[in-house]
Amino acid sequence: MYELFVLGQLMDQPMTGYQLRKALKFIVGEEQTVSYGVLYPLLDKLKQQQLIKQNATANATRSQKQAEITAAGRQQFHDLVLEPVTINKQTQLTFQIKCRFLHLLTGDEQQRVLKDFQQFSQFQLANLKETQRYLTDSPRMVTEDVIDADRLNTLQLMRAQVQDDWIAEQLAQLTKEE
């Protein structure tokens, strides 16, 4: 997931590790940002795999390494962004990252990514609706726990529905542009 992010960011322009970390924070929020202890080893790995190259640049205070994507890195980005997403705890974040880079894809590729995201979103909605039914029908829970769980489930349902509506709008816009 972080590899996809780094390669996608570098598709537009070379960046330093600091700039990459800052860009990720804007996409995923402060609570899920990557530490430098994860980012710099990833950059080293990508460099060893010849997916990026790093050039030293000097500024007024110190030298920095600026990462730039290679042709192999561009191909790897393309492969990763079109790869189906496995449902796990990182699925939502992976789709957010993929949607950040839709502008780098053809219309057909954008549709492919968005339809995959839509399928996941509808899976989320179905699970949340099933949870809602369970909470309504479950006599084995303390009433206060049911009330709190139902409130939270309602919030999650609203978020998932807004996400699903957004995906449908994006797909409709792509169809209109064709």
HELIX and SHEET records of a PDB file:
HELIX    1   1 TYR A    2  ASP A   12  1                                  11    
HELIX    2   2 GLY A   17  VAL A   28  1                                  12    
HELIX    3   3 GLU A   30  GLN A   32  5                                   3    
HELIX    4   4 TYR A   36  GLN A   48  1                                  13    
HELIX    5   5 ALA A   71  LEU A   82  1                                  12    
HELIX    6   6 THR A   91  ARG A  100  1                                  10    
HELIX    7   7 LEU A  102  LEU A  104  5                                   3    
HELIX    8   8 GLY A  107  ASP A  137  1                                  31    
HELIX    9   9 THR A  143  GLU A  177  1                                  35    
SHEET    1   A 3 MET A  15  THR A  16  0                                        
SHEET    2   A 3 SER A  63  ILE A  69 -1                                        
SHEET    3   A 3 ILE A  52  ALA A  58 -1                                        
END                                                                             
